[in-house]
Amino acid sequence: MDLTALIDRASDAWNRQDRDAYVALHSEDYEIVTPTLTAAGHDGARAFWAVNFDPFPENQVTVLRVVAEGASVAEEGIFAGTNTGPLPMPDGTQLAATGAAVSVPYVAWHTVRDGVFVSSHFYWDSMTFLQQLGLIQQ
């Protein structure tokens, strides 16, 4: 499978808010690591979905660049949305919605096997994210 097409399918499912189609693009032994989440399997893909869609129900991603080689694909994009739902905190508590809009650049490094993601590592600037939410001063 063309790895760029897999990124297109994933971002399309994300932007259509089709969780089942998004999760189906991940293997049973999928591993995801982000600044706020480490999880595995289809439950891990669902958890990543929830931590993004619960606080930002109308979010969208814009993929800016994709570089693929072998079984690896790097994705650069922008996550944008308005915080209208509670934000999960690392200690398990939730912070009330701020109503603020965010536009946060991210990079993801994915590994693919048999046409599905087996590993994703996401990176973004958490300070910029918190500043845009109005939770910390610039």
C-alpha positions as CSV (number, residue, x, y, z in Angstrom):
1,M,0.0,0.0,0.0
2,D,1.1,3.5,-0.8
3,L,1.9,5.0,2.7
4,T,0.9,8.5,1.6
5,A,-2.6,7.1,0.7
6,L,-2.8,5.6,4.1
7,I,-2.2,9.0,5.7
8,D,-4.8,10.4,3.4
9,R,-7.3,7.7,4.4
10,A,-6.6,8.3,8.1
11,S,-6.9,12.1,7.9
12,D,-10.1,11.8,5.8
13,A,-11.7,9.5,8.4
14,W,-10.6,11.8,11.2
15,N,-12.0,14.9,9.5
16,R,-15.3,13.1,8.7
17,Q,-15.4,12.1,12.4
18,D,-15.6,8.4,11.4
19,R,-14.1,6.8,14.4
20,D,-14.7,3.2,13.2
21,A,-13.0,3.9,9.9
22,Y,-10.1,5.5,11.7
23,V,-9.6,2.7,14.2
24,A,-9.8,0.1,11.3
25,L,-6.6,1.6,9.9
26,H,-4.6,0.4,13.0
27,S,-3.4,-3.1,13.8
28,E,-4.5,-5.1,16.8
29,D,-1.0,-4.7,18.3
30,Y,-0.9,-1.0,17.5
31,E,1.3,1.2,19.8
32,I,0.6,5.0,20.2
33,V,2.8,7.4,22.1
34,T,2.0,11.1,22.5
35,P,3.0,13.8,25.0
36,T,-0.2,13.0,27.0
37,L,-1.0,9.3,26.1
38,T,0.7,5.9,25.8
39,A,-1.7,3.2,24.7
40,A,-2.0,0.0,22.7
41,G,-4.2,-1.9,20.2
42,H,-7.6,-0.7,18.9
43,D,-8.3,0.6,22.4
44,G,-5.3,2.8,22.1
45,A,-6.5,4.2,18.8
46,R,-9.9,4.8,20.4
47,A,-8.3,6.5,23.4
48,F,-6.3,8.8,21.1
49,W,-9.6,9.6,19.4
50,A,-11.3,10.4,22.7
51,V,-8.6,12.6,24.1
52,N,-8.9,14.7,21.0
53,F,-12.6,14.6,20.2
54,D,-14.0,14.9,23.7
55,P,-12.5,18.3,24.3
56,F,-12.5,19.4,20.6
57,P,-15.6,17.8,19.0
58,E,-15.3,19.7,15.8
59,N,-11.5,19.5,15.3
60,Q,-9.9,19.0,12.0
61,V,-6.4,18.1,10.9
62,T,-4.6,19.5,7.9
63,V,-1.7,17.4,6.6
64,L,1.0,19.6,5.2
65,R,3.8,17.2,4.3
66,V,4.3,13.4,4.2
67,V,7.6,11.6,3.7
68,A,7.6,7.8,3.3
69,E,10.4,5.3,3.1
70,G,10.1,1.6,3.5
71,A,7.7,0.8,6.3
72,S,8.0,4.3,7.9
73,V,6.0,7.5,7.2
74,A,6.5,10.9,8.7
75,E,3.5,13.3,8.8
76,E,3.6,17.0,9.5
77,G,0.3,18.8,10.1
78,I,-1.9,21.2,12.0
79,F,-4.6,20.2,14.6
80,A,-7.2,22.9,14.8
81,G,-10.4,23.1,16.9
82,T,-12.3,24.9,19.6
83,N,-12.2,23.6,23.2
84,T,-15.9,23.0,24.0
85,G,-15.5,19.9,26.1
86,P,-13.6,19.0,29.3
87,L,-9.9,18.6,29.0
88,P,-8.4,15.4,30.6
89,M,-5.5,16.1,32.8
90,P,-2.5,13.8,33.5
91,D,-3.8,13.0,37.0
92,G,-7.1,11.8,35.7
93,T,-9.1,15.0,36.6
94,Q,-10.8,17.1,34.0
95,L,-10.5,20.8,33.3
96,A,-13.6,22.7,32.2
97,A,-13.7,23.8,28.6
98,T,-12.1,27.2,27.9
99,G,-13.9,28.0,24.7
100,A,-10.6,28.9,23.1
101,A,-9.6,28.0,19.6
102,V,-6.3,26.2,19.0
103,S,-4.1,25.7,15.9
104,V,-1.2,23.5,16.9
105,P,1.4,22.1,14.6
106,Y,2.3,18.4,15.1
107,V,4.6,15.8,13.7
108,A,3.9,12.0,13.7
109,W,6.2,9.1,12.9
110,H,4.3,6.0,11.9
111,T,5.3,2.5,11.2
112,V,3.1,0.4,8.8
113,R,2.7,-3.3,8.3
114,D,0.3,-5.0,5.9
115,G,-1.4,-1.7,5.0
116,V,-2.2,-0.5,8.6
117,F,-0.5,1.5,11.3
118,V,1.4,-0.6,13.9
119,S,3.1,2.3,15.7
120,S,2.5,6.1,15.9
121,H,4.6,8.6,17.8
122,F,3.1,12.1,17.9
123,Y,5.0,15.3,18.8
124,W,3.7,18.8,19.4
125,D,4.5,21.9,21.4
126,S,2.5,21.5,24.6
127,M,3.4,25.0,25.8
128,T,1.9,26.6,22.6
129,F,-1.2,24.4,23.1
130,L,-1.6,25.5,26.7
131,Q,-1.0,29.2,25.8
132,Q,-3.6,29.1,23.0
133,L,-6.1,27.6,25.6
134,G,-5.3,30.5,27.9
135,L,-4.1,28.2,30.6
136,I,-0.6,29.7,30.9
137,Q,0.9,33.1,30.0
138,Q,3.1,33.7,27.1
